[in-house]
């Protein structure tokens, strides 16, 4: 059995940090607006945009490591708080911010623990775990007690997040090829 070498991670530049934080902010902003528009009793438009946050997190984690990924998550969280209270109802803003930071930190931790496996394993397992937690937190805070069909929206939302998570494996792999190669230590 061969042991995979420990990757040497690149230092995160200020430019990469700013781009990642802006991407996170754009995803959260868009998702918080789109979640307010149902498609049917099973789905809102927000389910289609939010999984991109996990793609951003996983790419940062793969290239720069968990520390920079956490910095992006926390900076994205700060931006999300401001944007969410500006574009969404207070309840959706609180739900979104709570779900976002818990799910992002879980995603980063799971991804990092699985990083030495097959290229697809870490992003797939991390996204599955964090999308499930994100869905449970967001929908229960945002809509519990309302007369809206939020339970069916939550189930539809999770199904779409998981399906998009699988679809985002292709751009994840393609973007990995575009990134500067990481040398191995050891």
Backbone torsions as a table, in degrees:
resi	resn	phi	psi	omega
1	UNK	NA	124.7	-179.5
2	UNK	-88.7	146.5	178.6
3	UNK	-99.8	129.5	177.9
4	UNK	-71.3	139.9	178.2
5	UNK	-67.7	151.9	177.3
6	UNK	-74.2	125.6	-178.9
7	UNK	-70.9	143.3	171.9
8	UNK	-94.7	117.5	-174.4
9	UNK	-87.9	143.6	179.5
10	UNK	-74.2	149.0	173.3
11	UNK	-71.6	142.7	-179.1
12	UNK	-83.0	126.8	178.6
13	UNK	-81.1	161.4	177.0
14	UNK	-61.9	-38.9	178.8
15	UNK	-61.2	-47.0	179.9
16	UNK	-62.9	-40.9	178.5
17	UNK	-61.3	-48.1	-179.2
18	UNK	-63.5	-42.6	178.9
19	UNK	-63.3	-42.3	-179.8
20	UNK	-65.9	-43.2	179.6
21	UNK	-65.2	-42.2	177.2
22	UNK	-63.6	-38.9	177.1
23	UNK	-63.1	-44.6	177.9
24	UNK	-60.9	-45.8	-180.0
25	UNK	-61.1	-42.0	179.4
26	UNK	-64.7	-40.7	179.5
27	UNK	-64.5	-46.8	-179.1
28	UNK	-65.5	-44.9	178.5
29	UNK	-58.0	-52.0	-179.9
30	UNK	-60.4	-43.4	-178.3
31	UNK	-66.6	-38.1	179.5
32	UNK	-68.8	-28.4	174.1
33	UNK	-77.3	-47.7	-174.7
34	UNK	-67.2	-28.3	-179.3
35	UNK	-67.4	-16.7	179.7
36	UNK	-83.4	-1.4	-179.1
37	UNK	-119.7	100.9	179.4
38	UNK	-71.8	145.7	172.6
39	UNK	-88.0	-42.5	178.9
40	UNK	-159.9	-162.7	180.0
41	UNK	-75.5	-2.4	-177.4
42	UNK	-116.2	-7.7	-168.6
43	UNK	-157.5	146.5	169.6
44	UNK	-118.9	165.7	-178.8
45	UNK	-67.5	-22.8	-178.7
46	UNK	-62.3	-24.9	-179.5
47	UNK	-62.2	-25.2	-175.6
48	UNK	-83.0	-26.1	-176.7
49	UNK	-95.4	-34.2	-171.2
50	UNK	-62.0	-35.4	-179.5
51	UNK	-59.1	-18.0	177.6
52	UNK	-63.9	-27.4	177.0
53	UNK	-60.7	-37.9	178.4
54	UNK	-70.4	-34.9	175.7
55	UNK	-61.6	-47.1	179.3
56	UNK	-59.6	-48.9	-179.3
57	UNK	-60.0	-44.4	-177.9
58	UNK	-68.0	-37.3	176.7
59	UNK	-65.9	-43.1	178.0
60	UNK	-63.2	-44.2	-179.8
61	UNK	-61.8	-44.8	-179.1
62	UNK	-62.7	-44.2	-173.9
63	UNK	-83.3	-41.6	-171.4
64	UNK	-112.4	-14.8	178.1
65	UNK	101.7	174.6	-175.3
66	UNK	-69.4	-33.0	-179.9
67	UNK	-61.0	-56.2	176.2
68	UNK	-61.0	-35.1	178.0
69	UNK	-63.2	-39.4	177.0
70	UNK	-65.9	-39.6	177.5
71	UNK	-60.9	-42.1	177.5
72	UNK	-63.4	-42.7	179.7
73	UNK	-61.6	-46.1	-178.9
74	UNK	-68.2	-40.6	177.3
75	UNK	-67.3	-40.1	175.3
76	UNK	-62.6	-37.2	176.9
77	UNK	-62.0	-46.4	179.5
78	UNK	-60.3	-44.7	178.0
79	UNK	-64.6	-39.9	-179.8
80	UNK	-63.3	-38.5	179.1
81	UNK	-60.2	-49.0	-179.2
82	UNK	-62.7	-50.0	-177.0
83	UNK	-66.2	-39.4	-176.7
84	UNK	-64.0	-43.2	179.9
85	UNK	-72.0	-16.4	178.3
86	UNK	-83.9	-37.5	-172.9
87	UNK	-108.9	-12.7	-174.7
88	UNK	-124.7	170.2	174.9
89	UNK	-67.5	156.5	179.7
90	UNK	-56.8	-38.7	-178.9
91	UNK	-66.2	-42.0	177.3
92	UNK	-67.0	-38.4	179.0
93	UNK	-62.2	-46.8	178.9
94	UNK	-63.8	-43.9	179.5
95	UNK	-62.5	-44.6	-178.6
96	UNK	-63.8	-48.3	-178.4
97	UNK	-64.9	-41.9	179.0
98	UNK	-63.1	-48.8	-179.1
99	UNK	-65.1	-40.8	-177.5
100	UNK	-58.7	-53.5	-173.1
101	UNK	-70.3	-40.0	178.3
102	UNK	-63.2	-47.0	-178.5
103	UNK	-65.9	-40.4	-179.7
104	UNK	-65.7	-44.2	179.5
105	UNK	-65.6	-37.1	174.8
106	UNK	-65.0	-45.8	179.1
107	UNK	-56.2	-46.5	-178.4
108	UNK	-63.5	-43.8	-179.6
109	UNK	-64.8	-48.6	-179.5
110	UNK	-63.9	-45.6	179.4
111	UNK	-57.5	-47.3	-177.2
112	UNK	-62.6	-38.1	179.1
113	UNK	-67.2	-26.1	-176.9
114	UNK	-105.3	5.4	-171.6
115	UNK	-59.1	-26.6	-177.0
116	UNK	-85.1	-2.4	178.7
117	UNK	-82.3	-163.5	175.5
118	UNK	-55.6	149.6	-174.7
119	UNK	-55.8	-31.2	-174.7
120	UNK	-89.3	-21.3	-173.2
121	UNK	-64.3	-49.5	-177.8
122	UNK	-60.6	-50.2	-179.4
123	UNK	-67.4	-33.6	-178.2
124	UNK	-70.6	-47.5	-179.1
125	UNK	-68.6	-43.4	-179.7
126	UNK	-62.1	-44.6	179.8
127	UNK	-65.2	-40.4	179.3
128	UNK	-62.2	-47.7	179.9
129	UNK	-63.5	-49.6	-174.5
130	UNK	-72.0	-34.3	176.9
131	UNK	-65.0	-37.0	179.0
132	UNK	-66.1	-46.5	178.8
133	UNK	-65.6	-44.3	178.8
134	UNK	-56.9	-46.2	-179.1
135	UNK	-62.1	-46.2	-179.3
136	UNK	-61.7	-45.3	-178.6
137	UNK	-68.0	-51.4	-175.1
138	UNK	-59.2	-55.1	-172.8
139	UNK	-67.8	-34.6	-179.9
140	UNK	-71.3	-34.0	177.4
141	UNK	-78.9	-43.1	-173.0
142	UNK	-71.2	-35.4	-169.9
143	UNK	-132.3	-3.9	-179.7
144	UNK	-57.0	136.4	-179.8
145	UNK	87.0	-8.2	178.2
146	UNK	-87.0	167.6	178.7
147	UNK	-87.9	-1.5	178.7
148	UNK	-71.6	154.3	-179.6
149	UNK	-77.8	56.7	-171.8
150	UNK	-67.3	-30.1	178.6
151	UNK	-65.6	-43.5	178.3
152	UNK	-70.4	-34.9	174.6
153	UNK	-61.9	-41.1	179.3
154	UNK	-62.0	-43.6	178.9
155	UNK	-65.1	-43.6	177.1
156	UNK	-64.0	-41.2	178.4
157	UNK	-59.8	-47.3	-179.8
158	UNK	-63.8	-43.0	179.7
159	UNK	-59.8	-43.5	179.6
160	UNK	-68.0	-43.4	178.4
161	UNK	-57.4	-43.6	-179.6
162	UNK	-67.7	-41.3	178.2
163	UNK	-64.7	-43.0	178.7
164	UNK	-67.7	-35.3	175.5
165	UNK	-56.6	-41.3	176.4
166	UNK	-65.8	-45.4	-179.6
167	UNK	-63.5	-31.6	-179.0
168	UNK	-76.4	-4.9	174.4
169	UNK	-63.3	-36.0	179.3
170	UNK	-64.2	-50.9	176.6
171	UNK	-64.7	-32.8	177.1
172	UNK	-58.4	-50.1	-179.5
173	UNK	-63.8	-44.7	-179.8
174	UNK	-62.2	-41.2	179.4
175	UNK	-70.7	-29.0	174.7
176	UNK	-63.3	-39.8	178.6
177	UNK	-65.2	-32.1	-179.7
178	UNK	-75.1	-26.1	-178.5
179	UNK	-72.4	153.4	176.7
180	UNK	-58.9	140.1	-178.4
181	UNK	-63.9	146.1	177.3
182	UNK	-99.0	126.7	178.2
183	UNK	-80.6	152.9	179.3
184	UNK	-99.7	143.1	176.5
185	UNK	-95.5	152.2	169.0
186	UNK	96.0	NA	NA
